[in-house]
């Protein structure tokens, strides 16, 4: 492999590790639901059937999809 190819692999690996670290931080933030800091997430939001925990879960899924989309776009731009 050439130096340029090796550098591209290193760059992509660093990007993937950074995005994985962000994913893990967001994933483990859901554990707030079982701590004193997350007590407010257990209650209903206003007069709806929606709880803070459910809203957080949905927002985390949307964030994961958005992060993967951003990663794929960055990877495509880097491949050009």
LINBELUR-V510999 format. One record per run of one state. SS is the DSSP state (H for helix, E for strand, L for the rest). FROM is the first residue (numbers start at 1). LEN is the number of residues. Records with the same first field share a line. If there is no record, write none. Layout:
SS=FROM-LEN + FROM-LEN
This chain:
L=1-2 + 35-1 + 43-1 + 45-6 + 80-1
H=3-32 + 36-7 + 52-28
E=44-1 + 51-1
